[in-house]
Amino acid sequence: MTYTVYGARGSGSVPVEAALTLIGAPYTVIEAVTWEGEAERDKVAPVNPMRQIPALITPDGETITESAAILIWLAEQHPEAALAPEPCDPRRAQFLRWMTFVPAAVYSMFWVRDEPSRLAGDDPAAQEVIKIRTAERIAGCWAAMESQIAPGRYLLGAELTVLDLYVSVASRWTPHRKRFHEVAPRMGEVMRRVDALPELAAFWAERFPLTGRYGS
């Protein structure tokens, strides 16, 4: 009963892998660094025609794409891990809200940032403008989220959820943790707590170490 994850170090597959680690479910990773070229994207093509990671193959052979969908599904399939509020939980609405917000408002910016020529063509100046403006847009999104939540020990209160794992990874990307802490200081304190989880110490060190610009 092993899961298969198509992913890469430092990518959107990392929160999925972190969730599986906390759940204690066996999984293997097919490394596909899709931003490094067509050959890497081709690795994912058989399971995701968008040739994007992450993609999860369940023990039953079903394919699930989209990081938020995978995380929500895993939490529902493994309620014993308590990684998401149940449907009757008063936190459920905000859980779904922010689990959707992260990919819609933040993650989507990286399709543009990874290859700004997709929108700017071959104009280097236009590409640079896109990079600057998308970084500021991401920072603004984190600030907006910060202004509308009341975190406790974790983002939704006293208990860790897959939302914490998702934000922990996404906040390491551009404009990186220093800027994240500036615009979302209360969320930043939560992320430091998630980063320090002993259950994930070896995992973070292997899959997305907090070094250099990714550090807090």
N, C-alpha and C positions, 0 to 999 in steps of 0.2 A: 504494500500500500504506500508506494513512494510517489511524491510529487516531483514534477520536472519544471524547473524555472529557466526560461530564456532570459538572460540578463547580463550584467557587467558590473564590475567594481565601480562604485561611485555613481551608479545610475538609478533610475526609477525602480529597478528590481530590488534594490537594497531594503526598502521597508517591507516588501513581500517576504524576502529571505529572513528578515528580523522577526516578522510575525511567525513564520514557520519555526524558527529557532525557539521562540518563547512557547509556542504550542507544543513543541517536542515532536513534530511530525517529520519523518525522514524525507529528505528531498535531495535532488541533484541539480546542479546548475550547468546549463550549456552556455558558455561564455560567448557573447556576441556583442562586440563593441561597435555598435551600429554607426556611430559618428565617425568611424575610421575608414569608411568606404563601402563600395558595393559588395565586395566579397563578404564582409561581416553582416551586412543587411540581408544578403542572400541566405544566410544561416537561419534567419527567422522566417523567411518567406513561406516555407511549408506549413507553418502554424499561424502566421499572421500576414495576410496579403499587404498590410500597411508596412511590413518589414520594420516594425518598431518593437522595442522592449518596454516593459516586461510582457511576457506571455507565460501563462501557467497551464500545464497539462495535469489534470487531476488523476488520481489513481484509477478512475473509471475511463480515462482516455478523452475526457472533454477538454476543450481548449477555452480558456478565459483570457481576454486581453483587457487593458485599461487598469492602471494600478489601483484606482479607488475601488473599482468593481471587484478586483481580486481580493483586496484587503477586507472589504465588507463581507464578501462571500466566505472567506476563510474564518472570520470571526463568528459568522453564523453557523458554519459547519463544525466549529470546535467551541461550543459554549462553555466547556469546562475551563478554558483558558481565560474567560472573562475579559476579552479584548474589545468588546463593544457593548453599549447599552442595549438591552433587549427591547423589543417593540413597545412594551408597556412601561418602560423606564421614562421618566420625564426628561431625561437628557437626550432621548433618541432624536428628536427633531433637530436639535443643534448639532448633534453628531453627524447626521445626514447632510445638514446645511454645509458644515465646514469640510466634510469629506468631499463634497462636490465643488466647493469653492477652490480648494487647493489646485486641482487639475485645470479647472476652468479659467481661473484668474492668474495663477502662477506658472504651473507646469506648461501651459500652452505657449507661453512666451519663448520657451526654449526651442520650439520648432523654428521660430524666426531667428533666434540668436545663434543656433548651431550653424546655420547657413543663411546669413542675411542676404545673400545674392538671390534667394528665392523671391524676395520682394523688391530688392534694390537693384537687381541686375548686376552689371559689372562695375558699377560706380563706387569706388572705394569710399568717397566722402559720404555718400548716402548710406552705405553699409555701416560706417562708424556712427552716424546719427541713430540708426536703428539700434545698435548695441547700447548706446547711451540711454536712449529713451526707454528701451525695454527694461534695462536695469532699474531705472527710476520707477517705472510702472510696477515692477515686482516689489520694490521697497514700499511703494504706496499701498499695495495690496496687503502686505504684512501689517502696515500701520492701521489699515482699515479693520483687519481682523482683530488686532490688539484692542482697538477701541470698542469692540462689541462683544468681547467675552470677559468672563470673570474667572480666571484660572485659579485652581487650588494647588494641590501638590502636582496635578497634571492639568492638561488643558480644559477638561470637562469636570474637574473636581478631584476627588481623592483617589480615583482609580485610573490606572494606565489603560489607554485604548490604542487601537491601530492609528487613530488620528495623531497621537503623539509620535508614533514611529514615522508617519508620513511627513509631518512637519519637521521632525528632526533631520530627515534627509533633505527635503526640499530647501530648508533654510541654510544648508551648507553650500548650495549652488549660488551663482551670481545673484545679488551683489555680495554674497558671502556673509559669514556670521558677524563680523564687526558691524556691518550696516544693519543687519537684522537686529542686533542688540540695541542699536541706536533708535530704531523706529518701533520696536516691539519689546521693550525691556522686561515686562512681566512674562510674556511668552518665552523670552530668552532664558529666564530663570528656570522655567519648566524644561527647556531643552537641555540645559546643563544637567538637570536631574536625569533626564532620559539618557543622555550621553554617558552618565556614570553608572547606569544599571549594571550591577555585577553579573547578571545573567547574560548580558550582551557584551561584556568587556572584550572577550576574544573575538567575537563577531565583528564589532566595530573596527577593531585593530586590523582585521583582515579585509573587510569589505569596503570601509570608508573611514580611514583614520582621520582624526581631527588634527591635521598638521598643516603648516603653511597658511595659505589664505583660507583654508577650510576650518581653521582653528577658532576657538571661542575666546 
